Amino acid sequence: MVERNEEFKKACAKAVEYQIGFQRPDGGYIWDGYPVDAFHKQALSWQLGGHHEEALKLLNWVVDSKKLRADGQLVEYKGDNYKHAWFFQGAHLLGRFDISYPVMSYLLSQITPCGGLPHFDGDELVRALSTAWTGVGALYFGDIESATKISNCCISMLQQQPRQDRFYFQMTRDGKLATESEYPNAEFIDTTTPRQCYWEVGFSMLLMCKMYEATKEPSYLDHAKSFLEFKLRCYKDNFSFWGSGKSALAAANYYKLTGDERARKAAYEFCGFVADTQTKEGGFRYEDEPDELIIYVDHAACFSVWAGESLKIFESLES
């Protein structure tokens, strides 16, 4: 895959430019027919793609149009902690602390006794997705205490798994894994079935890598390996599905820290998937998804981050 690096980078750049093509003259990212809460990924995607001016203009629009509440919530996000975690990183890495500090304050208020966060404020169960992504944000924020508590929740979730062929990704607020024994509709990743929500494991693996970098505590790498081993046991689309990007970037980070060639191969597989499935306009949409603009734009934002940052890691390691 290395020989295709330039092709991969061009695909990521095209994905960013595709998104920016929809930005309003006032910097906004809402228009007729488009969801009012779907601007959470753009500030991070655009700045990582080198478009800081457009990203800052988007954040100006958020403030000017009074979308940020005093308690740190975005009005349209309606308690979606996952979206807040995305938006936090975009604002914080751009140095817009007037935005990022209140947003992180809100997210920290959502931490439950077990260290996890629900996907939506008020949900009965916490979820790996919102928990681990907030944990990565807490590290950027410099709050190692909260990041550690969040990481411990992800580790507990891993250690409570009752089966090798499944990964249950929800817990009670006091830290008990949610399985069918008490929750008939318990959600999980099934290693025998394609098109799974692989991001639930990917975010946790990424957090373990980042915690190791921050603390040099070897156990975090051990846990990252356990997440990788599970991902490698999954169906053959484990790194070539639209839900594979989070674990691809986690794999790239793991390769950087360990030199594990399996992780490098996995991350490159996702980069190839991105380049091979991009539309001529720059977006992405797959046969199992509705043919709606939000799908094309949302994937463009995600993929530009996951693949783009993976490639930067690999290039930084080249001699």
C-alpha positions as CSV (number, residue, x, y, z in Angstrom):
1,M,0.0,0.0,0.0
2,V,2.9,2.4,0.6
3,E,3.3,3.1,-3.1
4,R,-0.3,4.5,-3.1
5,N,0.4,7.1,-0.5
6,E,0.0,10.0,-2.9
7,E,-3.3,8.6,-4.1
8,F,-4.5,8.2,-0.6
9,K,-3.5,11.8,0.3
10,K,-5.3,13.2,-2.7
11,A,-8.5,11.3,-1.7
12,C,-8.3,12.9,1.8
13,A,-7.7,16.4,0.4
14,K,-10.6,15.9,-2.1
15,A,-12.9,14.8,0.8
16,V,-12.1,18.0,2.7
17,E,-12.6,20.2,-0.3
18,Y,-15.9,18.5,-1.0
19,Q,-17.2,19.4,2.4
20,I,-16.0,23.0,2.2
21,G,-18.0,23.4,-1.0
22,F,-21.2,23.4,1.1
23,Q,-20.1,26.0,3.5
24,R,-22.4,29.1,3.5
25,P,-21.1,32.6,2.9
26,D,-21.5,33.4,6.6
27,G,-19.4,30.4,7.6
28,G,-22.5,28.3,8.5
29,Y,-23.2,24.6,7.7
30,I,-26.9,24.4,7.8
31,W,-29.2,24.7,4.8
32,D,-32.6,23.6,3.6
33,G,-32.9,19.8,3.7
34,Y,-29.7,19.3,5.7
35,P,-29.7,18.2,9.3
36,V,-29.3,21.1,11.7
37,D,-26.9,19.2,14.0
38,A,-24.5,17.8,11.4
39,F,-21.6,20.3,11.6
40,H,-19.8,18.6,14.5
41,K,-16.9,17.0,12.5
42,Q,-16.1,19.8,10.1
43,A,-13.8,22.0,12.2
44,L,-11.5,19.1,13.0
45,S,-11.6,17.6,9.5
46,W,-10.9,21.0,7.8
47,Q,-8.0,22.1,10.0
48,L,-6.3,18.7,9.7
49,G,-6.7,19.1,5.9
50,G,-5.0,22.5,6.0
51,H,-8.1,24.7,5.8
52,H,-7.8,26.6,9.0
53,E,-9.6,29.8,7.7
54,E,-12.7,27.9,6.8
55,A,-12.7,26.0,10.1
56,L,-12.4,29.2,12.1
57,K,-15.1,30.8,10.0
58,L,-17.4,27.9,10.9
59,L,-16.6,28.4,14.6
60,N,-17.3,32.1,14.3
61,W,-20.7,31.2,12.9
62,V,-21.4,28.9,15.8
63,V,-20.8,31.8,18.3
64,D,-22.4,34.5,16.3
65,S,-25.6,32.5,15.7
66,K,-25.8,31.7,19.4
67,K,-25.6,28.0,19.0
68,L,-23.4,27.5,22.1
69,R,-25.3,27.6,25.3
70,A,-23.8,28.9,28.6
71,D,-23.5,25.4,29.9
72,G,-21.3,24.3,27.0
73,Q,-23.9,22.4,25.0
74,L,-24.6,23.1,21.4
75,V,-28.3,23.9,21.0
76,E,-29.0,21.5,18.1
77,Y,-27.0,18.6,19.5
78,K,-29.7,17.8,22.1
79,G,-27.4,16.1,24.6
80,D,-25.4,14.0,22.0
81,N,-22.1,13.6,23.9
82,Y,-20.4,12.0,20.9
83,K,-21.1,15.0,18.7
84,H,-19.9,17.3,21.5
85,A,-16.7,15.3,21.7
86,W,-16.0,15.8,18.0
87,F,-16.8,19.5,18.2
88,F,-14.6,20.0,21.2
89,Q,-11.5,18.7,19.4
90,G,-12.1,20.9,16.4
91,A,-12.4,24.0,18.5
92,H,-9.6,23.1,21.0
93,L,-7.0,22.3,18.4
94,L,-7.8,25.6,16.7
95,G,-7.2,27.5,19.9
96,R,-10.8,28.6,20.3
97,F,-10.8,28.1,24.1
98,D,-13.8,30.3,24.4
99,I,-15.7,27.4,22.8
100,S,-13.7,24.4,23.8
101,Y,-13.5,25.1,27.5
102,P,-17.3,25.2,28.1
103,V,-17.9,22.3,25.8
104,M,-15.4,20.1,27.7
105,S,-17.0,21.3,31.0
106,Y,-20.3,20.0,29.8
107,L,-18.7,16.7,28.7
108,L,-17.0,16.2,32.0
109,S,-20.3,16.7,33.8
110,Q,-21.6,13.7,31.9
111,I,-19.1,11.3,33.4
112,T,-21.0,8.6,35.3
113,P,-19.8,6.8,38.5
114,C,-18.2,4.0,36.3
115,G,-16.2,6.6,34.3
116,G,-18.3,6.1,31.1
117,L,-20.5,8.5,29.3
118,P,-23.9,7.8,27.7
119,H,-24.3,8.5,24.1
120,F,-27.1,11.0,24.9
121,D,-27.6,12.8,28.1
122,G,-30.2,10.8,30.1
123,D,-29.5,7.4,28.5
124,E,-29.7,4.5,31.0
125,L,-26.5,3.0,29.7
126,V,-23.0,4.3,28.9
127,R,-21.4,3.5,25.6
128,A,-17.9,2.9,24.4
129,L,-18.3,5.4,21.5
130,S,-19.0,8.5,23.5
131,T,-16.9,7.4,26.4
132,A,-13.6,6.7,24.6
133,W,-13.8,9.7,22.2
134,T,-14.4,12.0,25.2
135,G,-11.4,10.4,26.8
136,V,-9.2,11.3,23.9
137,G,-10.6,14.9,24.2
138,A,-9.8,15.0,27.9
139,L,-6.1,14.2,27.1
140,Y,-6.0,17.1,24.7
141,F,-7.6,19.2,27.4
142,G,-4.8,18.2,29.8
143,D,-7.2,16.5,32.3
144,I,-5.3,13.3,32.9
145,E,-7.5,12.5,36.0
146,S,-10.7,12.4,33.9
147,A,-8.9,10.6,31.1
148,T,-7.8,8.0,33.5
149,K,-11.2,7.5,34.9
150,I,-12.7,7.2,31.4
151,S,-9.9,4.8,30.3
152,N,-10.6,2.6,33.3
153,C,-14.2,2.3,32.2
154,C,-13.1,1.1,28.7
155,I,-10.7,-1.4,30.3
156,S,-13.5,-2.7,32.5
157,M,-15.7,-3.1,29.5
158,L,-13.0,-5.1,27.8
159,Q,-12.3,-7.3,30.9
160,Q,-16.0,-8.1,31.4
161,Q,-16.6,-9.5,27.9
162,P,-18.1,-13.1,28.3
163,R,-17.3,-14.3,24.8
164,Q,-14.5,-14.2,22.3
165,D,-16.7,-13.8,19.3
166,R,-18.6,-10.7,20.6
167,F,-17.9,-7.3,22.0
168,Y,-20.6,-5.8,24.1
169,F,-20.2,-2.1,24.2
170,Q,-22.7,-0.8,26.7
171,M,-22.5,-0.7,30.5
172,T,-24.7,0.4,33.4
173,R,-23.7,3.7,35.0
174,D,-22.3,1.8,38.0
175,G,-20.1,-0.3,35.7
176,K,-21.8,-3.6,34.9
177,L,-21.5,-4.8,31.3
178,A,-24.9,-4.8,29.5
179,T,-25.6,-8.3,28.1
180,E,-28.8,-10.2,27.2
181,S,-29.0,-11.6,30.7
182,E,-30.5,-8.3,31.9
183,Y,-30.9,-6.4,28.7
184,P,-32.6,-8.4,25.9
185,N,-31.7,-5.8,23.3
186,A,-28.1,-5.6,24.4
187,E,-25.9,-4.4,21.6
188,F,-22.6,-6.0,20.5
189,I,-20.1,-6.5,17.7
190,D,-20.4,-9.9,16.2
191,T,-17.1,-11.2,14.7
192,T,-19.0,-13.6,12.4
193,T,-21.0,-11.0,10.6
194,P,-20.0,-8.2,8.2
195,R,-20.8,-4.5,8.5
196,Q,-20.5,-4.2,12.3
197,C,-20.2,-1.0,14.4
198,Y,-16.4,-1.4,14.6
199,W,-16.0,2.1,15.9
200,E,-17.0,1.0,19.4
201,V,-13.7,-1.0,19.6
202,G,-11.7,1.5,17.5
203,F,-12.2,4.5,19.8
204,S,-11.2,2.5,22.9
205,M,-8.1,1.2,21.2
206,L,-7.1,4.7,20.2
207,L,-7.6,6.0,23.7
208,M,-5.4,3.2,25.1
209,C,-2.6,4.3,22.7
210,K,-3.0,7.9,23.7
211,M,-3.0,7.0,27.3
212,Y,0.3,5.1,26.9
213,E,1.8,8.1,25.2
214,A,0.7,10.4,28.1
215,T,1.6,8.1,31.0
216,K,4.1,5.5,29.6
217,E,2.1,2.9,31.6
218,P,2.7,-0.4,29.8
219,S,-0.7,-1.8,30.7
220,Y,-2.3,0.6,28.3
221,L,-0.4,-0.9,25.4
222,D,-1.5,-4.4,26.6
223,H,-5.1,-3.3,26.5
224,A,-4.6,-1.7,23.1
225,K,-3.3,-5.0,21.8
226,S,-6.4,-6.8,23.2
227,F,-8.6,-4.4,21.3
228,L,-6.6,-5.0,18.1
229,E,-6.7,-8.8,18.6
230,F,-10.5,-8.6,18.8
231,K,-10.6,-6.4,15.7
232,L,-8.5,-8.9,13.7
233,R,-10.9,-11.7,14.7
234,C,-13.8,-9.8,13.1
235,Y,-15.2,-10.4,9.7
236,K,-13.0,-9.9,6.6
237,D,-14.4,-6.3,6.2
238,N,-13.0,-5.4,9.6
239,F,-10.7,-2.7,8.0
240,S,-12.6,-2.2,4.7
241,F,-16.0,-1.0,5.8
242,W,-17.3,2.5,6.3
243,G,-17.3,1.9,10.0
244,S,-13.6,0.9,10.1
245,G,-11.9,4.3,10.2
246,K,-11.7,4.7,13.9
247,S,-9.9,1.4,14.4
248,A,-7.7,2.2,11.4
249,L,-6.3,5.3,13.0
250,A,-6.0,3.4,16.3
251,A,-4.0,0.7,14.4
252,A,-1.7,3.3,12.9
253,N,-1.0,4.6,16.4
254,Y,-0.4,1.1,17.7
255,Y,2.0,0.4,14.9
256,K,3.9,3.7,15.7
257,L,4.2,2.5,19.3
258,T,5.0,-1.2,18.8
259,G,6.0,-1.8,15.2
260,D,3.3,-4.5,14.9
261,E,3.0,-5.0,11.1
262,R,-0.5,-6.4,11.4
263,A,-1.6,-3.0,12.6
264,R,0.2,-1.2,9.8
265,K,-1.4,-3.5,7.2
266,A,-4.8,-2.9,8.7
267,A,-4.6,0.9,8.6
268,Y,-3.4,0.8,5.0
269,E,-6.3,-1.4,4.1
270,F,-8.7,1.2,5.2
271,C,-6.8,3.9,3.3
272,G,-7.2,1.8,0.2
273,F,-10.9,1.4,0.9
274,V,-11.2,5.2,1.0
275,A,-9.4,5.8,-2.2
276,D,-11.2,3.0,-4.1
277,T,-14.7,4.0,-3.0
278,Q,-14.7,7.8,-3.3
279,T,-17.2,9.4,-5.7
280,K,-15.9,11.7,-8.4
281,E,-17.3,14.6,-6.4
282,G,-15.3,13.7,-3.3
283,G,-17.9,12.1,-1.0
284,F,-18.8,8.5,0.0
285,R,-21.9,6.4,0.1
286,Y,-22.4,2.7,0.2
287,E,-25.2,0.2,-0.8
288,D,-26.4,-0.3,2.7
289,E,-27.0,3.4,3.3
290,P,-29.7,5.9,2.1
291,D,-28.8,8.1,-0.8
292,E,-28.8,11.3,1.1
293,L,-26.4,14.2,1.1
294,I,-25.6,13.9,4.8
295,I,-24.2,10.4,4.2
296,Y,-21.7,11.7,1.5
297,V,-20.6,14.7,3.7
298,D,-20.4,12.8,7.0
299,H,-18.2,10.1,5.5
300,A,-16.0,12.7,3.8
301,A,-15.4,14.3,7.2
302,C,-14.7,11.1,9.0
303,F,-12.5,9.5,6.3
304,S,-10.4,12.6,5.9
305,V,-9.5,12.4,9.6
306,W,-8.9,8.7,10.0
307,A,-7.1,8.0,6.7
308,G,-5.3,11.4,6.6
309,E,-3.9,11.1,10.2
310,S,-2.9,7.5,9.6
311,L,-0.9,8.5,6.6
312,K,0.8,11.3,8.5
313,I,1.9,8.8,11.1
314,F,3.3,6.4,8.5
315,E,5.2,9.2,6.7
316,S,6.7,10.5,10.0
317,L,8.2,7.1,10.5
318,E,9.9,6.9,7.1
319,S,13.7,7.0,7.2
